[in-house]
Amino acid sequence: MNSDKARFEVVVDRSRCCGYGLCAAICPSVYKLDADGLVYVDSKVVPPELEEEAREGAEACPAEAIWLEEIKPEGE
Protein backbone atom coordinates (compact mmCIF):
# COMPACT_ATOMS: atom_id res chain seq x y z
CA MET A 1 0.00 0.00 0.00
CA ASN A 2 1.32 3.40 -0.94
CA SER A 3 -0.43 5.42 1.73
CA ASP A 4 -0.65 4.88 5.45
CA LYS A 5 -4.03 6.65 5.62
CA ALA A 6 -6.98 4.47 6.62
CA ARG A 7 -9.24 3.58 3.71
CA PHE A 8 -11.87 1.41 5.39
CA GLU A 9 -14.11 1.37 8.42
CA VAL A 10 -15.81 -1.57 10.07
CA VAL A 11 -19.59 -1.78 10.21
CA VAL A 12 -20.96 -4.15 12.86
CA ASP A 13 -24.60 -5.18 13.10
CA ARG A 14 -24.61 -6.56 16.64
CA SER A 15 -28.25 -7.62 16.29
CA ARG A 16 -27.11 -10.20 13.72
CA CYS A 17 -24.08 -11.42 15.69
CA CYS A 18 -24.48 -15.01 16.92
CA GLY A 19 -21.24 -15.09 18.92
CA TYR A 20 -19.26 -17.52 16.79
CA GLY A 21 -16.10 -15.48 17.48
CA LEU A 22 -14.40 -16.27 14.18
CA CYS A 23 -13.83 -12.57 13.50
CA ALA A 24 -11.95 -12.08 16.77
CA ALA A 25 -9.99 -15.31 16.28
CA ILE A 26 -8.80 -14.10 12.87
CA CYS A 27 -8.29 -10.40 13.66
CA PRO A 28 -8.20 -9.74 17.42
CA SER A 29 -6.63 -6.33 16.86
CA VAL A 30 -9.88 -5.08 15.30
CA TYR A 31 -12.68 -7.36 16.53
CA LYS A 32 -13.39 -7.83 20.23
CA LEU A 33 -15.98 -9.94 22.02
CA ASP A 34 -18.01 -8.66 24.95
CA ALA A 35 -19.00 -10.71 28.01
CA ASP A 36 -21.85 -12.28 26.02
CA GLY A 37 -19.52 -13.25 23.17
CA LEU A 38 -20.88 -10.61 20.79
CA VAL A 39 -18.58 -8.62 18.53
CA TYR A 40 -17.68 -4.97 19.05
CA VAL A 41 -14.86 -2.72 17.87
CA ASP A 42 -12.89 -0.14 19.81
CA SER A 43 -12.58 1.96 16.66
CA LYS A 44 -14.47 1.72 13.38
CA VAL A 45 -11.38 2.83 11.46
CA VAL A 46 -9.26 -0.03 10.14
CA PRO A 47 -5.52 0.69 10.22
CA PRO A 48 -4.00 0.13 6.76
CA GLU A 49 -1.71 -2.62 8.01
CA LEU A 50 -4.75 -4.59 9.27
CA GLU A 51 -6.99 -4.24 6.19
CA GLU A 52 -6.45 -7.75 4.86
CA GLU A 53 -6.81 -9.38 8.28
CA ALA A 54 -9.93 -7.29 9.07
CA ARG A 55 -11.50 -8.23 5.73
CA GLU A 56 -10.80 -11.93 6.37
CA GLY A 57 -12.37 -11.65 9.83
CA ALA A 58 -15.48 -10.00 8.41
CA GLU A 59 -15.79 -12.55 5.61
CA ALA A 60 -15.54 -15.40 8.12
CA CYS A 61 -18.67 -14.26 9.95
CA PRO A 62 -21.39 -16.89 9.32
CA ALA A 63 -24.10 -14.36 10.31
CA GLU A 64 -22.77 -11.69 7.91
CA ALA A 65 -22.87 -9.24 10.81
CA ILE A 66 -19.62 -7.47 9.86
CA TRP A 67 -18.43 -5.75 6.71
CA LEU A 68 -15.97 -3.08 5.66
CA GLU A 69 -16.95 0.13 3.92
CA GLU A 70 -14.65 2.46 2.09
CA ILE A 71 -14.13 5.79 3.85
CA LYS A 72 -15.19 8.57 1.53
CA PRO A 73 -12.77 11.48 1.30
CA GLU A 74 -14.12 14.71 2.75
CA GLY A 75 -16.17 16.67 0.27
CA GLU A 76 -17.66 13.68 -1.53
BAKEKE-450334 format. One record per residue: x, y, z of N, C-alpha, C in turn. Coordinates in steps of 0.05 Angstrom, whole numbers, always signed. Layout:
N
   n_xx   n_yy   n_zz  ca_xx  ca_yy  ca_zz   c_xx   c_yy   c_zz
      X      Y      Z      X      Y      Z      X      Y      Z
...
! end
This chain:
76
   n_xx   n_yy   n_zz  ca_xx  ca_yy  ca_zz   c_xx   c_yy   c_zz
    +17    -24     +0     +0     +0     +0    +18    +25     +0
    +10    +44    -16    +26    +68    -19    +22    +89     +3
     -2    +88    +15     -9   +108    +35    -14    +95    +61
     -7   +109    +83    -13    +98   +109    -39   +109   +121
    -55   +122   +104    -81   +133   +112   -102   +111   +111
   -119   +110   +132   -140    +89   +132   -159    +93   +109
   -167    +71    +97   -185    +72    +74   -212    +58    +80
   -213    +43   +102   -237    +28   +108   -246    +31   +137
   -272    +29   +141   -282    +27   +168   -299     +3   +171
   -301     -7   +196   -316    -31   +201   -345    -23   +208
   -364    -38   +197   -392    -36   +204   -400    -62   +218
   -411    -60   +242   -419    -83   +257   -449    -81   +263
   -464   -102   +255   -492   -104   +262   -494   -124   +285
   -492   -113   +309   -492   -131   +333   -518   -147   +335
   -540   -138   +324   -565   -152   +326   -564   -178   +310
   -545   -180   +291   -542   -204   +274   -521   -223   +285
   -504   -213   +303   -482   -228   +314   -492   -252   +330
   -482   -276   +324   -490   -300   +338   -468   -310   +358
   -446   -295   +359   -425   -302   +378   -406   -324   +370
   -404   -329   +345   -385   -350   +336   -356   -344   +343
   -349   -318   +342   -322   -310   +350   -300   -313   +329
   -308   -321   +305   -288   -325   +284   -274   -299   +277
   -289   -277   +277   -277   -251   +270   -254   -245   +289
   -259   -248   +315   -239   -242   +335   -216   -261   +335
   -221   -286   +327   -200   -306   +326   -181   -299   +303
   -192   -289   +281   -176   -282   +257   -162   -255   +260
   -177   -235   +271   -166   -208   +273   -172   -196   +300
   -158   -205   +321   -164   -195   +348   -156   -166   +353
   -140   -155   +335   -133   -127   +337   -156   -108   +330
   -175   -118   +315   -198   -102   +306   -223   -111   +320
   -228   -137   +320   -254   -147   +331   -250   -157   +359
   -268   -149   +376   -268   -157   +405   -294   -170   +411
   -295   -186   +432   -320   -199   +440   -326   -189   +468
   -352   -182   +472   -360   -173   +499   -365   -197   +517
   -375   -193   +541   -380   -214   +560   -400   -235   +550
   -417   -227   +532   -437   -246   +520   -427   -259   +495
   -402   -253   +487   -390   -265   +463   -398   -251   +438
   -410   -227   +440   -418   -212   +416   -396   -193   +407
   -393   -189   +382   -372   -172   +371   -376   -143   +376
   -354   -129   +380   -354    -99   +381   -326    -91   +372
   -323    -65   +365   -297    -54   +357   -291    -30   +375
   -266    -27   +381   -258     -3   +396   -258    +22   +378
   -252    +18   +353   -252    +39   +333   -262    +28   +307
   -279    +43   +294   -289    +34   +268   -268    +36   +246
   -248    +53   +250   -228    +57   +229   -208    +33   +229
   -204    +22   +206   -185     -1   +203   -158    +10   +195
   -137     +5   +212   -110    +14   +204   -102     +0   +179
    -88    +14   +161    -80     +3   +135    -66    -24   +137
    -49    -28   +158    -34    -52   +160    -52    -76   +169
    -77    -70   +177    -95    -92   +185   -118    -96   +166
   -118    -83   +143   -140    -85   +124   -145   -113   +115
   -125   -128   +107   -129   -155    +97   -140   -173   +119
   -128   -171   +143   -136   -188   +166   -165   -181   +174
   -172   -155   +174   -199   -146   +181   -219   -156   +161
   -212   -155   +136   -230   -165   +115   -235   -195   +118
   -213   -210   +124   -216   -239   +127   -234   -245   +151
   -231   -229   +173   -247   -233   +197   -277   -228   +191
   -282   -207   +176   -310   -200   +168   -322   -221   +150
   -306   -231   +131   -316   -251   +112   -321   -278   +126
   -307   -283   +148   -311   -308   +162   -336   -309   +179
   -350   -286   +182   -373   -285   +199   -397   -300   +186
   -406   -322   +198   -428   -338   +186   -454   -322   +186
   -457   -303   +204   -482   -287   +206   -481   -262   +189
   -459   -258   +175   -455   -234   +158   -462   -208   +174
   -452   -207   +199   -457   -185   +216   -436   -163   +215
   -415   -168   +199   -392   -149   +197   -385   -145   +168
   -379   -121   +161   -369   -115   +134   -352    -90   +136
   -336    -86   +115   -319    -62   +113   -331    -43    +92
   -331    -18    +98   -339     +3    +78   -316    +22    +74
   -314    +30    +49   -293    +49    +42   -299    +76    +54
   -279    +89    +66   -283   +116    +77   -282   +136    +54
   -302   +151    +52   -304   +171    +31   -287   +196    +38
   -271   +205    +20   -255   +230    +26   -275   +253    +32
   -266   +271    +49   -282   +294    +55   -290   +310    +30
   -314   +318    +29   -323   +333     +5   -338   +317    -15
   -339   +291    -11   -353   +274    -31   -380   +267    -21
! end
